[in-house]
């Protein structure tokens, strides 16, 4: 599937995914809002980067799922500069607020 998906409503709001593309080589290319990407990266880092994903292993069915999460996290690390910034915690808090403002969330 390819093309813009930004017009797809999610509970009256716009989808954080603005484009998705499956390539002939089998790769999937996603275009995400920057704040969404940063929040997902931070969540993944807390879930899988510490203690060899010990905190979430009970939720997973197969070791390949941990490897897939690490792969996703590595992809985020290649495009996000914020994790290296001194004010990372503040940047995450701002990104979370932006996501809630744009997409809503159950608090």
Secondary structure as the mmCIF struct_conf table of DSSP 4:
data_model
#
loop_
_struct_conf.conf_type_id
_struct_conf.id
_struct_conf.beg_label_comp_id
_struct_conf.beg_label_asym_id
_struct_conf.beg_label_seq_id
_struct_conf.end_label_comp_id
_struct_conf.end_label_asym_id
_struct_conf.end_label_seq_id
BEND BEND1 UNK A 3 UNK A 3
STRN STRN1 UNK A 4 UNK A 4
TURN_TY1_P TURN_TY1_P1 UNK A 6 UNK A 7
STRN STRN2 UNK A 9 UNK A 10
TURN_TY1_P TURN_TY1_P2 UNK A 11 UNK A 12
STRN STRN3 UNK A 13 UNK A 14
BEND BEND2 UNK A 16 UNK A 16
STRN STRN4 UNK A 17 UNK A 22
TURN_TY1_P TURN_TY1_P3 UNK A 24 UNK A 25
BEND BEND3 UNK A 26 UNK A 26
STRN STRN5 UNK A 28 UNK A 32
HELX_RH_AL_P HELX_RH_AL_P1 UNK A 34 UNK A 48
BEND BEND4 UNK A 49 UNK A 50
HELX_RH_3T_P HELX_RH_3T_P1 UNK A 51 UNK A 53
TURN_TY1_P TURN_TY1_P4 UNK A 54 UNK A 56
HELX_RH_3T_P HELX_RH_3T_P2 UNK A 57 UNK A 59
BEND BEND5 UNK A 61 UNK A 62
HELX_RH_AL_P HELX_RH_AL_P2 UNK A 63 UNK A 79
HELX_RH_3T_P HELX_RH_3T_P3 UNK A 82 UNK A 84
BEND BEND6 UNK A 85 UNK A 85
TURN_TY1_P TURN_TY1_P5 UNK A 86 UNK A 87
HELX_RH_AL_P HELX_RH_AL_P3 UNK A 88 UNK A 103
#
